[in-house]
Amino acid sequence: MLAGVAGWAAVRGHVSSAAASQASTTDASIVADHASPAAEKKDEPSHPSCFLRGEMEMGAAWDLQASRHDDASGFAVFTHKTLGLEMLEVPSYGQGAVRLRARTSTGFALDGWLERKALTFSARKRIELAGSVAYVPRGARLRLKVGTADSVVVTSISEHIAPIDALVPCEELAMGHISQEPASTWIAPPGSTTELMQIKKHSLGVAPIPGGEPTFTLEEGTSRLYLSLVRTSEGLHLHYEDGIVVDGWVRETDVESLMMFGSAGIGCGGIGIGCGIGRVTYAQSGLARRRMPIYVGEAPSGDPRGTVDAGTEMIVLAEENGFAQVIPRCSEMLPKGKKKFFVATSALDLGPKVRRDTLEVGCKDTK
């Protein structure tokens, strides 16, 4: 069930018990009262106080219908032009069409019913899920689930983590696309190192301060989740973006080395670097100043297994004891099992830490 957070936003199954204890149960009862299809039988606005507006380009695949329940009652088609839309009714249960008004820029307007999946919704402003530890950034796409008087229940759209439900005021949700909030960046202190790790038990508590009690739980979706963590003198820091933003501190006992793959190996189609973390981690570019050897293993020791030519660009995942853990920029080859690729840091020109997907621009078949 939903429980209010900070008086107006609600998260199901992700906010800690400490935070939830401060929440009101009023919103949960509202949702329950409107959760049944029996609560809405007529083609009349059920929540006229909740107006959602915006602009969208509407494709020809959708009809404006005269009746919510009759798919054959379509009376107007769209032609891939941008229209002003205003929702006249927020649905009070999980399926069916919604009532709205479609208006041209010249003032021609029609009222009717439209399938909900034809509509796009975005956050008008930042939606806090657990203070600064977890939030939906402005401009993030959301799914509309249900309406409750002057509020709506929305669901985050993520690729690698479990969806999160939030109860927000209607004015915090926009129809169509709006400008996105600039990406936030956490500046690692001097002497810190970046490590790639995975969650041990499919969920990860995140705290606002080092060693603090978690106020948010990050849950894996249908596949394993790999994270780029920054190790500092205070602990392990996480900054993660995937439909929501999570920024805080995690316990060492809740994560383990990324390379614990067993016989599954690393490669797209299974689990591994190329599939799981490409769009959600931060890394550096490394440009080889000279030809140098590549060491392969759990540590940079033994005989070299290959070479890097001068001018080769790589992705630097971590640095430690004079060596950089690297992979090819387009992930054409990746280390197997617990092994890693190492080169001498002194022979690299390092770029700033950026989102890893920006380093893979131009790669073919990048996941």
Buried (B, 14 or more C-beta within 10 A) or exposed (E): EBBBBBEBBBBBEBBBEEBBEEBEEEBBEBBEEBBEEEEBEEBEEBBEEBBBBBBBEBEEEBBBBBBBEEEEBBEEEBEEEEBBBBBBBBBBBEEBBBBBBBBEEEEEEEEBBBBBEBBBBBBBBBBBBBBEBBBBBBBBBBBBBBBBBBBBBBBBBBEBBBBBBBBBBBBBBBBBBBEEBEEEEEEBEEEBBBBBBBBEEEBBBBBBEBEBEBBBBBBBBEEBBBBBBBBBEEBBBBBBBBBBBBBBBBBEEBBEEBBEBEEEBBBBEBBBBBBBBBBBBBBBBBBBEEEBBBBBBEEBEEEEEEEBEEEBBBBBBBBBEEBBBBBBBBBEEBBBBEBBBBBBBEBBEEBEBBBBBEBBEEBEEBB
